[in-house]
């Protein structure tokens, strides 16, 4: 279904059915008239990849969630709700994106509507729709990623068994497509594709006589654009029938191709090309007959990449620096210095917090923090100084590079420095701790104090982010989570208060008072409807509650009655909520409807949880017997004891943290907190 054209004039029509005798004068009559609402503007203009779809849902008075039938010919979506009495009703409208069996929320709005006066128009303004849903927690909302043609689900990790992979040369381009498979342009006459699950490599297209060295995917038009290193020709490839035709002849080698995001006006959705000699040009693929436009003429340009904020980075190979390049051609030095001498390829991490630079002058990988441009060397790499090596980062566990050995190699992305092992935290009473990810470089955690601390994964340096957060009973802070979408920290004290903390200055303010202390906090993914984007808390009275952050003041909803003495909670990659039931010696799952199930039993005072980035493994601090345990999520009967660990006995959380790079961090100690590391 081509959603782009459908969403230009679409309206939603809600048809309310009858199951009672109609009486215009009765308070208990039912409505049979149409209720109409327009889509928010950012969804009207939305285009989605082939094979995926937008779905519409309606929920009335917090009852059953009902899918609406979309008719692309009439531009309507229709639903019949039986037995709906006339009067005031709360209507929740939600829009979802679905692709390959995965679904996520992109927008929602709620309104109280009187359905007793005939036809009703629900005037919900675009500004009323909540769109702060970020499935892959990369700092870019689901709807903005769809608008820019990137994958809001995030990219899967590659198995080390896939590599090394023979390549046609020591140069070329490596690009992840929408589904996370690897597109390979290695200087041969073919574009190949490696499947991220099976590692199988297939040839997508062959163009005889060409040396194909650059490639990019246009998800909105179902096209690939491929650049030649020997003729300067850019080809367009139809991904449906794999036919090719000439799009543009630049007259020089094309070193890099990227698609511009919607924010890069006036060139939104266009193809940006770096050409040998320093020119950066743009072409609108929808108007291929039009000439290209020169954005800037640099001293030299080897690689281009956009971050999720729409900033374009360009590597200036000759001058040994990386610049930012605005659509008006203005340039600003971004990353410079002795550690950057011949930058040939660029990539951005999944949170747009680091620009990764393949530096052929130093044969290393350099990281530049975004937005400061502060540079640090990440490690050496065996690449050809003469070529233009391919370089890609998938946001999970891997950096992929084309090496001097003419092969594609996998390098683990930056995990915690080994000197973080057995790092003792002064001023703490025991191993009680809660860990949460804080950007690409840092681990954020609480302990039995009123301090929020930050541990840097590269240097293992420790700093106090906030020291003035109030604590109710004086013994310390408990649950903590960083909300990357709202850029705010939520933290609970040892009494009944949950605070918001500004990550820039550490200032705090009261968010909500709950019935009992919140021992653990998490942000619900969009799939945990209708609580997507809300703050989920495990309370010491045994309940799991949802806190609606869109309300002022925030409101609390109980998902469960008392389950047991709870210690921790975590969401899996599939949106399942796991809860450590310390008193029940088990881990429960809790659905959004409040259904509680036993996931695994037979544990001994479990009080810390973590899930790996692929959602395959659940890690548990089994405090009663001082062991760190791994459970296979697909088959929870497969249990592996990873290591012995001196966890604090009791029900307070002994934090476990999976850092996305096959490394676990966990807190141990009966008299002070020590953070230890376990490599998986």
VEXVEX-11233 format. One record per residue: residue in one letter; z, y, x of N, C-alpha, C in turn. Coordinates in steps of 0.001 Angstrom, whole numbers, plus 500000, padded with zeros to 6 digits. Layout:
<nodes>
AZYXZYXZYX...
</nodes>
This chain:
<nodes>
X500000498793500852500000500000500000500000501243500878X499114502167500607499078503409501382500042504406500755X501237504472501312502288505304500737501992506784500906X501244507107501973501018508529502269500412509260501086X499360508697500501498678509380499408499480509300498115X500174508183497944500990508041496742502085509101496662X502669509427497812503805510331497805503438511797497701X502186512119497579501834513537497495502223514137496145X502034513396495050502312513954493730503243513071492905X503917512074493572504644511082492796505861511674492085X506131511145490893507354511459490161507994510142489736X509306510168489596509999508998489111510303509184487620X509962508167486840510233508193485415511198507074485088X512326507390484547513326506406484201513304506218482689X512873505052482242512797504762480820514028503982480413X514781504516479497516032503912479075515790503099477802X516078501788477871515811500891476742516933500885475727X516685500254474577517622500205473468518158498787473286X519486498716473122520077497449472693521096497700471578X521047498857470958521975499182469880521229499997468836X521813500137467671521187500909466598521215502385466969X520052503037466908519949504425467326520408505347466205X521257506289466579521683507319465653521785508622466411X520987509595466046520918510858466790522229511606466760X523059511325465778524287512093465643525503511371466209X525342510137466637526488509354467060526764509540468542X528059509621468924528417509715470331528085508430471066X528021507305470347527769506027470983526321505600470879X525425506511470512524015506160470443523467505937471834X522311505249471897521682505020473181520422505846473277X520041506162474542518894507026474763517635506203474970X516530506670474414515251506001474635514221506954475231X514666508108475694513743509108476206513618509012477719X512573509637478241512276509571479674513130510560480454X513549510128481636514236510998482571513403511061483838X513094512258484315512127512450485395512781513174486564X512469512744487776512911513462488968511813513427490024X511686514491490800510706514549491871511302514008493165X510442513521494029510876513085495348511249514289496199X512190514111497146512423515171498129511170515380498971X510982516586499466509748516934500166509498516070501391X510573515718502121510354514949503345509907513525503064X510082513046501832509552511734501478508154511873500881X507885512979500220506535513213499701505493513125500808X505833513614502002504873513694503103504938512471504017X505787511508503645506030510394504541504909509366504492X504471508924505668503530507812505792504242506681506512X503943505441506131504611504300506744503572503308507246X503953502459508197502979501523508775502452500526507750X501277499983508040500688498958507199501608497743507148X501717497131505960502565495962505791503991496277505406X504346497556505385505685497957504984505605498740503680X506749499070503106506737499773501830507988500616501648X507870501578500750509003502362500284509439501788498942X510734501605498764511273501101497505512213502138496897X512223502184495589513095503117494866514119502316494065X515351502798494049516435502127493330517218503161492528X517776502717491437518641503576490624519920502828490289X521040503537490366522331503004489951522951504015488998X523360503552487825523958504431486818525410504043486626X526289505030486793527731504852486597528303503732487462X527802503617488698528298502618489649528154501188489161X527215500966488253526953499617487772525858498964488604X525138498039488036524149497274488786523061498173489372X522730497900490624521651498614491307520325497990490883X519416498798490353518180498289489762516977498872490475X516037497993490852514832498470491522513865499067490514X513222500140490908512244500814490070510840500348490452X509992500181489464508631499714489675507727500893490014X507138500857491211506267501938491660504829501619491279X504192502547490596502789502425490211502002503479490992X501230503052491976500518503993492833499369504686492111X498885504090491010497780504704490277498245505885489443X499388505725488782499907506809487940500873507713488688X501298507285489889502245508104490648503619508136490033X504056506998489480505367506940488837506131505711489301X507419505754489066508267504578489235509073504440487962X509105503230487412509662503023486080510736501951486101X511765502165485298512798501151485147513345501226483725X513753500088483188514384500040481874515818499578482041X516770500399481585518186500072481668518689499768480262X518972498523479922519433498203478572520849498715478313X521124498978477047522483499268476553523136500452477237X522377501493477468522931502701478065523254503696476960X524528503992476770524923504920475719524583506344476115X524342507184475092524070508585475375525342509276475823X525174510390476534526319511125477038526161511406478521X527262511734479179527235512090480586527258510831481448X526324510744482377526241509579483262526046510046484701X526584509252485630526360509500487049525163508678487502X524137509349487994522897508697488410522772508790489925X522602507648490569522376507578492006520953507091492243X520157507886492955518781507504493296518708507298494799X518159506151495203518069505806496614516645505395496964X516215505746498173514906505357498681515105504502499927X514436503365499954514552502438501065513197502226501728X513257501867502985512071501447503719512232499978504057X511194499184503808511255497752504063510082497339504941X510394496528505956509346496039506854509781494702507447X508904493697507312509118492376507924510485491802507584X510884491930506312512140491357505875513366492190506170X513196493321506832514314494217507115514237495431506200X515391495911505779515445497038504852516484498034505330X516161499315505193517132500351505525517004501514504556X518080502269504432518140503413503530517617504654504240X516776505443503526516259506664504150516735507934503441X517078507841502152517554509042501445518281508619500182X519256509412499773519964509146498520520540510445497971X520665510491496653521269511650495990521933511186494708X523017511835494351523753511486493143523921512733492291X523848512567490980523954513705490063524542513216488740X525403514014488146525898513756486805524920514354485800X524427513523484871523350513931483974523746513617482531X523438514551481629523649514322480202522371513730479607X522439512478479161521275511788478634521267511737477111X521962512673476477522078512603475019521178513589474297X520434514408475028519684515487474367518179515293474495X517705514064474309516270513818474394515816513722475827X514568514122476097514019514036477447514832514891478408X515093514334479566515926515005480553515198515069481885X515181516250482484514644516401483828515803516569484797X515864515691485798516922515777486801516392516602487965X516847517824488083516376518712489144517253518530490384X516903517536491172517609517304492434516783517929493552X517346518933494196516624519622495253516601518772496524X515611519025497354515494518262498603516757518373499444X517395519537499416518589519750500224519775518913499752X519707518398498517520803517595497986520736516144498448X519579515724498937519441514341499375520084514150500742X520930513135500838521481512762502125520479511926502892X520195512294504132519244511546504962519844511176506312X521159511327506463521795511041507754522078509552507910X521025508757507801521148507322507979520421506940509266X521106506236510150520565505922511472520839504452511770X519906503590511378520121502148511457520379501674512878X519603502173513840519751501685515208520681502555516052X521335503538515395522339504373516064521817504994517360X520586505506517299520005506132518487520020507648518416X520672508191517392520764509638517258519649510259516446X518617509483516112517510509960515275517611509278513914X517539510053512828517688509474511497516515508559511169X516753507650510232515702506712509822514449507444509358X514639508488508551513484509174507976512716509944509045X513413510495510046512708511211511113511935510240511998X512480509042512209511746508051512999510495507580512268X510592507411510951509404507033510187508353508130510246X508792509378510160507847510502510218507145510564511568X507849510137512630507284510207513974506608508905514394X506657507895513516505987506636513833506754505743514783X508066505991514980508884505111515806509657504152514912X510237503129515510510867502058514742512337502374514476X512723502616513227514123502961512939515069501776513062X514532500546513115515393499375513262515820499162514712X515193499850515651515457499594517056514598498447517559X514531498301518866513685497285519470514525496108519954X514021494893519808514769493715520272514754493596521786X515714492864522299515766492624523735514800491513524115X514276491591525332513417490534525855514255489516526621X513825488274526569514486487236527344514042487320528803X514957487120529754514556487092531160513537485999531461X513481484982530588512548483885530807511089484320530652X510852485493530044509481485986529863508864486486531169X509696486716532194509227487415533385509594486637534647X508869486889535773507782487865535938506489487389535292X505642488356534916504361488089534277503245488597535181X502285487759535565501194488230536424500432489388535785X500040490356536607499315491537536133498031491704536927X497098492467536361495807492669536991495852493602538180X496904494410538257497032495344539365498486495757539482X498783496618540440500149497122540613500388498374539778X499418498751538966499552499948538144499242499657536695X499116500731535921498788500580534509499827501193533612X499935500634532407500864501181531417501525500043530655X502812500204530373503578499282529544504143500084528384X503880499637527164504297500379525974504813499382524945X505931499691524327506428498858523232505773499305521929X505246498332521184504671498700519894505772498795518853X505375499024517604506346499280516546507330498126516381X506874496886516547507711495711516326508489495304517573X508325496055518652509049495736519863508327494790520789X507087494408520457506277493622521382505736494543522477X505361493950523613504968494731524779503450494802524896X502907496029524811501491496268525065501291496460526564X500273495793527110500062495794528556498651496275528868X498567497388529592497299497851530170497494497821531678X496891496814532347497216496578533753496049496811534697X495092497632534271493968497922535126492821496943534999X492990495892534208491897494958533951491056495486532795X490100494669532308489264495111531188489851494712529841X491138494288529825491753493796528593493084494489528320X493410494614527037494745495020526590495419493759526064X496593493461526615497307492256526210498590492617525457X499134491609524758500348491804523965501288490633524214X502536490952524605503558489911524762504506489947523566X504663488810522904505574488684521766507011488680522273X507874489518521670509241489659522174510117488458521877X509694487592520937510495486416520609510041485180521371X508736484962521427508207483733522017507774483889523467X507606485129523932507067485444525266505585485115525387X504945484699524294503515484396524340502713485671524588X501673485556525401500809486687525722499414486415525171X498904487362524386497560487239523828496727488456524215X495406488277524243494494489386524526494075490032523212X494356491317523078494004492041521855492553492503521865X492116493033523004490776493609523077490283493547524517X489000493319524689488368493372526002487208494355525950X487159495283526904486055496239526999485407496034528366X484287495354528372483647494937529617483333496133530517X483625495976531792483295496988532781484320498093532929X485347498104532082486351499162532154487617498671532866X488311499608533469489631499353534037490639500078533152X491222499349532199492079499954531178493492500124531741X493931501375531841495184501654532543496186502455531727X495841502823530500496791503542529646496568503123528209X497654503095527417497565502650526032498709503276525240X498460503549523973499502504028523068499155503561521663X500186503340520850499991502889519470500134504065518512X499222504153517547499292505130516458499620504343515194X500897504272514854501326503448513724500861504007512388X500664505310512316500284505926511043498820505659510699X497997505422511702496566505176511449496154503739511781X497114502904512159496839501515512541495794501451513651X496020502233514693495091502297515806495837502178517140X495109501696518135495518501839519526494544502788520191X495042503587521123494173504416521946494339503942523387X493214503722524048493201503105525364492404503982526310X492958504229527506492295505064528494491766504251529658X490600504642530164489977503964531293490273504716532586X490515503940533663490786504547534962489529504758535786X488407504216535342487206504387536164486124505237535518X486188505461534190485163506289533549485730507518532862X487058507577532656487638508715531946487460508649530449X487023507494529934486797507341528503488089506931527800X488331507524526628489426507101525762488801506398524555X489255505172524317488740504384523210489768504328522082X489273504173520855490139503895519724489910502450519307X491003501725519088490954500307518738491515500139517331X490742499547516438491208499217515093492074497964515201X493365498059514861494266496920515038494048495832513997X493297496141512944493013495115511935491892494183512379X490744494747512771489616493894513166489353493915514672X490178494718515423490112494802516892488758495312517393X488088496070516581486857496716517024487207497970517816X486293498403518686486550499576519516485375500541519439X485674501813519641484635502830519751485162503968520615X484254504727521171484632505836522046485225506964521211X486405507415521605487047508547520951486767509843521706X486804509779523059486670510988523870486335510594525303X485511511410525948485259511260527382485868512468528075X486968512244528805487681513365529439487033513775530761X486166512926531308485508513254532564486357513001533787X487585512467533605488473512164534731489411511047534296X490125510476535253491046509378534950492163509864534035X492447509065533000493535509389532072494784508634532515X495795509359532960496976508707533527498037508375532492X498026509030531339499073508782530354498608509222528968X498951508416527956498661508733526555499949508647525759X500217509638524911501375509601524011500971510199522665X501685509780521610501500510373520284502584511428520076X502174512594519606503137513675519416503906513485518112X505209513793518096506010513686516878505727514836515922X506317514748514744506060515751513697506563517135514075X507524517213514994508092518515515372507261519251516412X506250518590516980505482519217518055504309519991517454X504636521027516727503632521859516062502989522825517054X501693523105516905500793522700515812500041521397516078X500577520562516991499851519353517378500544518092516858X501262518195515756501979517050515202501012515909514884X501394514691515303500596513517515008499321513399515803X499171514205516849497954514158517654498161513325518924X497051512995519555497061512252520803497134513235521965X498150513068522814498324513912523990497918513096525216X497104513685526070496510512959527191496783513714528488X497285512989529498497407513542530845496186513102531639X495506514065532230494263513802532943494464514102534427X493903513236535284493966513484536728493445514887537050X494192515609537873493861516998538173494853517948537547X495703517416536615496802518224536089496672518693534663X495503518527534057495367519014532687496122518113531709X496736518743530710497310518033529567496557518518528346X495878517597527664495035517969526538495491517240525288X495026517712524135495378517089522864494135516951522000X494149515888521190493030515608520295493580515065518997X493062515567517889493452515060516576492569513857516244X493118512628516235492285511453515977491647511459514594X492234512226513662491651512296512320490383513138512303X490186513946513344488983514784513457488348514554514821X487930513306515033487468512898516353486244513678516812X485501514254515897484315515011516282484629516365516874X485870516821516692486262518128517215486569518028518711X486345519090519469486656519055520902488164519012521138X488563518537522310489981518513522666490459519925522986X491779520099522953492405521381523260493287521223524486X493188522135525422494036522091526620495369522770526323X496449522014526485497789522577526306498221523311527569X497992522674528722498403523300529986497598522695531127X497479523447532219496875522962533452497951522997534531X498434521817534929499506521711535908498926521399537278X499803521392538286499349521027539627498896519575539654X499664518703538970499297517296538814500150516724537694X499629515737537013500381515106535930500154513609535993X501247512851536113501136511393536198501578510702534921X502584511258534226503148510550533076503684511550532060X503631511155530781504147511956529677505057511092528822X506088511699528244506932510987527286507650512006526415X507829511668525131508611512488524203509987511859524021X511024512698523855512308512168523411512418512315521903X513521511837521330513666511845519874513840513243519308X514090514237520156514206515624519707512868516352519715X511797515657520127510474516260520150510158517017521425X510971516849522463510705517488523748509726516630524549X508686517258525097507702516560525903508025516759527385X508164515631528101508425515652529535507147515238530261X506843515917531373505664515612532181506080515519533634X505610514470534320505935514324535737504884515035536580X505337515923537438504480516642538376504576515909539707X503615515030539943503672514138541095503611514894542417X502736515863542518502552516571543784503747517439544143X504352518086543156505463518997543424506828518314543340X506854517028543061508101516282543082509113516762542071X508689516873540793509621517317539762509140516840538395X510017516966537426509673516704536031509904517990535259X508937518353534418509047519575533626509087519226532149X509499520181531341509290520094529896508107520992529557X507295520522528613506058521223528286506022521499526784X506109522758526416506066523140525010504628523151524512X504461523132523188503124523092522596502321524352522903X503002525453523226502279526686523574501908526734525054X502189525648525776501838525577527193502915526044528139X504009526593527628505073527068528512505792525879529156X506208526073530420506771524998531220508133525410531759X509053524437531791510381524668532355510717523483533252X511159523769534486511596522689535366512794521988534738X512739520666534682513833519905534069514622519121535107X513950518292535891514618517480536904513933517711538251X514714518176539207514174518484540535515158517993541587X514806518202542864515734517880543939515211516800544857X516011516499545881515583515577546935515380514159546429X516064513797545350515946512432544839514685512207544015X513944513285543736512690513149543000511590513706543896X510794512809544489509738513305545379508341512940544879X508136511730544356506830511393543784507071510691542442X507390511444541377507644510821540067506332510377539419X506195509082539163504919508566538668504963508091537221X506136507650536742506221507145535367507556507553534754X507527507789533439508712508266532731509013507371531524X510293507282531180510733506620529949512000507316529489X512314507198528195513522507806527636514379506704527041X515704506778527253516559505742526691516648505888525179X517253504886524527517193504827523066518040505881522378X518890506590523086519678507663522476519197509044522914X518086509076523636517558510343524169518619511107524942X519431510371525668520450511014526502520098510954527977X519071510144528328518648510036529719517135509947529796X516561510654530750515164510473531118515154509579532353X514439508465532270514350507519533380513044507760534127X513123507890535434511990508308536264511705507231537302X510485506719537303510054505798538341509511506637539495X510225506592540615509990507501541728509378506720542889X508063506848543056507409506031544085507693506544545496X508042507804545637508372508325546959509607507670547535X510607507425546697511838506783547150511922505323546783X510861504789546131510861503404545653512144503100544880X512428503976543917513645503789543141513461504288541710X514478504024540904514554504546539543515625505624539528X515269506784539002516172507926538947516442508258537485X517682508605537183518077509000535834518387510488535809X517851511175534808518155512601534610518782512764533234X519999513265533191520704513427531920520008514466531047X519945514171529743519376515107528773520525515764528014X520628517088527945519607518073528318519832518741529672X520854518321530440521222519076531642520225518898532787X519543517737532852518649517460533965519368516984535211X520676516737535119521441516251536268520922514882536685X520666514712537986519950513546538502520899512593539216X520681511279539013521389510253539777520442509091540020X520566508448541182519715507314541539520307506047540949X519453505254540261519918504061539569519684502771540348X518835502795541352518595501581542121517168501521542626X516934500637543590515615500529544206514697499649543371X513390499790543599512397499004542876511180498822543774X510553497654543687509415497320544545508119497673543830X507681498917543968506446499369543338505473499847544410X504218499944544029503194500408544969503221501929545057X503263502450546271503250503907546446501885504492546098X500839503662546179499490504188545961499105504203544486X499713503363543711499276503223542324500065504062541340X499838503777540084500542504433538984501193503333538152X502388502860538565502978501676537936503347501905536474X503217500834535705503693500880534329505209500828534294X505807501463533273507261501597533209507654501742531748X508573500909531267508997500995529864510457500599529757X511131501176528789512534500866528514512641500576527028X513240499431526676513247499049525262514541499377524538X515453500104525176516662500532524482517683499440524318X517437498263524849518389497170524729518883496738526109X518245495727526661518770495183527901517813495295529066X516669495977528908515678495821529953514901497076530279X514584497174531555513572498080532062512437497193532570X511214497518532231510069496733532661509215497592533578X508821497052534715508004497802535665506880496919536183X505759497545536553504693496850537275504992496986538759X505154495872539441505599495906540828504423495822541788X504743496000543084503732495900544125503194494481544256X503892493504543674503455492108543716502411491794542645X501946492833541967500995492651540859501576491740539775X502768492075539357503411491354538272504334492304537516X504579491969536263505491492761535427506863492120535513X507847492913535900509190492405536136510178493031535171X511214492282534849512292492787534008513460493165534901X513970494361534676515173494797535381516245495081534346X517467494600534562518529494916533600518791496413533589X518950496968532407519308498381532322520729498567532829X521115499791532961522375500102533640523583499577532870X524287498634533439525543498158532871526692498889533569X527933498530533220529058499185533853529152498813535324X529496499792536121529697499605537550530758498526537784X530534497668538782531491496592539032532869497117539430X532949498343539904534260498892540269535108499208539041X534495499125537842535289499290536620536177498073536369X535908496975537070536700495773536901538156496047537263X539057495631536376540498495785536588540892497246536784X540279498128536004540618499548536071541890499791535279X542951500204535930544234500430535282544304501856534743X544740501992533492544815503294532820546263503762532837X546527504825533575547893505321533674548326505970532364X549649505987532147550197506639530967550039505844529693X549807504520529804549673503661528617550785502628528624X551177502195527422552308501275527289551892499803527324X550682499492526812550249498098526736548752498075526471X548223496897526138546773496731526005546234497169524651X547091497705523771546587498195522486545514499250522735X544311499011522221543201499924522494542091499696521494X541305500730521251540098500642520443538972501279521230X537840500573521353536703501038522129535545501392521220X534763502412521609533531502742520896532536503343521885X531252503115521636530209503656522499530122505172522329X529865505876523427529804507333523390528630507782524240X527435507819523637526235508150524379525825506999525277X524899507273526177524376506217527042525314505898528192X526155506828528587526897506682529828528370506365529647X528918506564528486530366506611528380530930505635527353X532155505212527642532968504416526732534117505292526257X534280505384524968535330506203524367536427505262523883X537699505583524140538744504663523682540072505384523461X540910504728522652542281505170522416543228504121522984X544479504520523169545539503601523589546825504093522935X547968503537523344549228503978522766549649505328523346X548891506352523009549205507725523380548430508604522411X548549509917522545547754510792521687546516511298522411X546110510593523473544913510952524231543712510141523767X542547510795523736541266510093523634540626510178525003X540309509032525593539797508990526953538326508579526966X537627508992528024536216508665528229536062508035529598X535403506857529623535126506169530877533623506192531124X533194506739532272531781506803532618531328505479533213X530229504933532679529802503595533078529228503541534492X528771504677535021528165504682536352529209504861537441X530031505872537291530987506215538341532365505601538112X532605505091536886533919504570536505534989505655536548X534569506910536516535540508002536444536089508099535027X537333508517534951538051508575533684538477510011533417X538283510462532192538750511797531840539325511777530426X540177512747530157540761512893528824539888513851528030X539305513371526933538458514221526097539301515073525160X540369514482524615541248515221523700542677514750523922X543603515691524017545003515323524245545934515944523214X545348516658522263546187517364521284546027516806519880X545539515560519764545401514971518430546783514596517923X547188515048516733548533514735516242548711513233516026X549923512741516246550256511354515931551479511364515030X551404510588513949552439510658512924553788510161513372X553839508962513971555113508373514377555362508499515871X554440509147516576554653509416517985554282508316518945X553755507189518432553475506082519347552015505981519746X551127506763519142549769506780519639548683506697518596X547437506840519067546256506772518217545781505329518106X545096505024517003544659503651516758543134503599516665X542586503393515453541152503227515290540357504449515703X539169504200516298538297505297516721536855504854516616X535959505782516271534525505510516268533787506827516474X532668506748517183531810507925517378530635507822516424X530410508873515644529301508946514694528183509744515370X527146509014515859526072509676516605525224510562515715X525106510242514429524292511046513525524929512404513291X526220512412513035526920513674512761527494514301514034X527416513577515160527966514019516436529428514412516284X530225513468515800531647513709515595532391512406515858X533629512531516310534498511383516537535503511307515399X535726510102514876536774509881513886537863509039514549X539115509453514388540214508738515015541403508714514059X542150507603514071543302507436513183544587507485513994X545624508100513423546920508098514096547712506855513672X548961506768514139549781505591513856550554505725512550X550116506666511705550778506847510418549734506705509309X549329507785508681548409507680507539547259508673507627X547038509275508774546038510339508899544831509883509707X543650510335509274542422510159510035541871511546510329X541491511791511586541059513107512030539586513084512462X538959514236512392537675514437513063537961515150514376X537207514766515416537382515365516737536023515837517224X535970517098517654534748517667518211534558517121519626X533445516403519899533276515818521240533040516846522334X532735518096521968532486519120522980533778519712523537X534723520033522641535941520695523114537222519911522813X537109518764522125538284517952521847539151518454520713X538729519522520027539527520041518913539491519063517744X540566519006516982540683518041515891541076518725514596X540724518097513482541137518570512162541303517364511258X542174517487510284542469516381509373541278516105508469X540843514835508427539770514424507533540318513934506211X541300513013506265541824512394505047543159511744505357X543996511652504343545243510890504421545068509615503607X545297508470504236545136507182503569546508506578503304X546525505422502625547795504841502188548612504307503360X547945503697504350548616503121505508547785503426506753X548344503117507926547639503427509162546329502653509254X545303503318509784543980502714509949543893502141511361X543965500816511463543995500184512780542609500106513404X541551500189512583540191500103513120539239500872512217X538184501446512825537195502243512106535792501815512522X534837501970511601533424501707511896532576502530510945X531341502838511347530382503511510484529498502443509845X529418502435508518528638501422507806527147501676507991X526370500627508288524912500798508357524340501017506969X523093501472506901522469501770505609522394500546504720X522278499351505318522161498125504523523447497774503803X524554498432504154525831498145503496525972499041502261X524970498964501390524903499826500207525954499395499183X526553500366498454526225501804498455527063502624499442X527581501992500483528487502679501407527828502996502753X526477502939502816525778503256504047526134504641504556X526448504752505852526804506028506452528246506436506246X529013505650505462530411505991505231531300505400506324X532509505918506408533496505460507374534270504298506761X534249503141507414534958501960506920536210501776507763X537342501560507108538626501467507805539356500191507405X539992499552508384540920498452508126542325499034508160X543051498915507049544393499494506948545445498430507204X546602498871507669547667497927507997548271497280506762X547972497786505554548439497117504335547522495965503931X546498495684504760545634494538504512544379494836503743X544128496100503428542928496455502669541836496972503599X540592496825503140539444497469503760538972498561502811X538807499787503322538445500914502466537213501612503028X536484502283502130535329503099502513535674504566502278X535335505418503225535633506849503132534314507600503093X534067508287501986532810509005501779532874510338502519X532117510441503597532149511631504445531315512771503880X530484512467502853529652513516502263530428514367501267X531612513902500873532435514638499911533384515579500642X533691516702500004534671517642500536535723517907499471X536956517420499657537393516611500794536851515183500715X536927514462501841536480513072501877537293512239500901X536664511228500318537327510387499328537387508948499807X538387508219499337538629506837499751538375505886498588X537679504774498870537439503720497886537873502395498473X538720501643497750539154500329498225538046499311498005X537674498602499073536698497522498948537382496206498629X538618496031499090539341494778498889540778495054498477X541397494045497907542848494020497807543382493577499172X544681493292499252545262492874500518544660491551500971X544078491557502181543455490354502736544420489637503674X545231490365504369546165489846505366546503490973506309X547184490687507414547446491697508426546178491838509259X545507492981509131544206493183509768544372493886511113X543469493547512052543565494113513393542319494870513824X541137494432513372539910495063513846538786494750512867X537708495513512971536508495227512187535284495681512971X534141495048512661532895495387513335531740494953512452X530639495727512485529429495358511763528492494602512692X527890493528512169526861492824512900525520493498512728X524526493025513500523195493628513449522544493458512087X522981492454511318522416492220509986523197492918508882X524118493811509249524880494562508262526092493849507724X526429492666508255527614491931507809528853492550508457X529900492753507645531156493297508140532114492160508458X532528492084509733533496491088510170534854491761510339X535916491090509861537259491654509901538192490636510547X538950491080511558539927490213512212541182490143511360X541452488954510814542633488711509985543693488101510893X544536488959511454545490488528512467546490487525511910X547039487793510732548048486909510150547442485617509626X546173485648509237545524484458508708544870483609509776X544917484061511040544314483321512156542836483021511916X542129484013511410540714483821511095539983485157511150X538676485063511060537833486232510878537177486111509514X537309487154508713536691487201507391535436488049507418X534557487828506469533489488782506186533821489461504871X533470490741504784533730491527503568532419492163503140X531946491830501948530712492412501427530992493784500837X529931494543500577530088495877499994530658495809498585X530501494668497930531073494499496583532533494082496631X533065493869497857534467493506498006534721492023498120X533673491203498121533850489760498250534307489415499665X535383488636499750535964488252501034535706486766501270X535122486440502432534836485047502768535396484743504152X535666483458504400536119483028505719534893482762506584X534781483477507701533686483239508639534076482167509647X535268482306510224535779481301511147537296481271511032X537863480067511043539310479899510976539774479118512200X541090478849512258541623478080513371541838478882514633X541809480212514531542088481066515678543591481257515822X544001482051516794545423482297516998545640483789517207X545995484476516130546248485926516134545084486727516693X543902486604516111542759487404516596542993488882516325X542773489723517342543038491147517114542031492071517780X540836491581518121539771492433518630538428491775518408X537388492578518049536074492033517732534972492871518369X533867492215518723532649492896519158531475491982518839X530287492572518640529066491820518354528014492234519368X527218491261519862526182491625520822525059492394520135X524175493001520935523175493929520399522131493239519534X521963491921519683521003491199518853521646490583517623X522958490695517504523649490142516350523766488635516383X523702488039517583523760486582517691525149486044517989X525998486878518610527299486403519073528410487352518636X529512486762518183530726487511517862531754487205518937X532347488262519515533356488106520556534722488462519972X535732487629520314537049487759519689538123487722520762X539031488700520731540226488600521569541243487761520798X541431486537521256542294485556520595543684485686521211X544412486723520746545595487199521458546727486186521479X546819485324520476547930484375520417547930483379521551X546747483088522097546653482145523222545995482784524441X545843484124524416545325484886525560543973484371526052X543010484281525138541653483894525524540643484835524876X539525485044525576538390485780525040537369484742524594X536992484798523313536221483735522686534872484264522224X533838483431522339532501483742521825532163482764520705X531651483304519581531287482489518429529817482716518111X529075481642517918527677481728517515527619482151516047X527003483297515760527003483814514390526186482929513457X525072482367513953524263481489513107524992480193512791X525824479725513707526579478483513517527977478683514079X528924479201513263530261479534513766531084478337514210X530545477122514064531255475972514616531080475892516130X530107476638516659529880476669518112530748477773518708X531844477374519328532838478311519857532973478075521357X532927479157522124533037479057523575534175479943524062X535106479369524820536150480165525468535555480744526749X535450482072526820534803482719527957535734482859529156X536965483304528891537886483534529994539305483696529452X540282483462530315541662483780529964541870485282530093X542734485839529258542970487284529263544380487560528772X545073488466529432546468488771529102546531489812527988X546226489383526755546264490302525623547702490532525176X547948491708524598549264492022524051549459491248522761X550583490546522593550827489868521316551093490878520213X550817490498518986551020491391517850549720491675517148X549773492537516151548608492762515291547790493992515661X548303494852516580547496496001516970546289495537517784X545206496310517711543936495897518293543998495786519814X543498494654520324543196494520521750541690494668521864X541241495833522275539832496196522165538899495292522953X537736494988522348536646494280523009535394495116522791X534580495284523835533408496149523741532219495478524406X531100495373523688529851494855524244528964496050524555X528550496189525834527878497429526240526360497374526158X525778496376525440524341496207525226523614495652526440X524306495461527551523654494973528762524310493672529226X524702492833528258525328491546528540526596491688529372X527372492700529054528662492906529695529711493164528622X530863492488528749531994492721527858533074493478528608X533647494484527964534849495133528468535969494844527477X537170494632527989538290494339527098539584494819527740X540573495115526897541840495646527371542904494573527440X543632494523528558544695493539528735545954494244529227X547103493515529172548355494015529730549437494185528688X550646493721529024551796493863528132552553495157528375X552428495742529565553186496950529889552297498146530186X551000497920530389550047499015530570548662498489530235X547709499406530040546347499016529691545499498890530952X544877497726531109543900497520532169542588497098531519X541496497764531886540189497414531341539509496450532296X539206495262531814538538494257532619537119494034532110X536292493439532966534877493246532668534537491771532771X533690491300531839533217489923531898531707489933531727X530985489414532719529530489346532641529089488092531924X528248488263530895527798487115530101526604486426530748
</nodes>
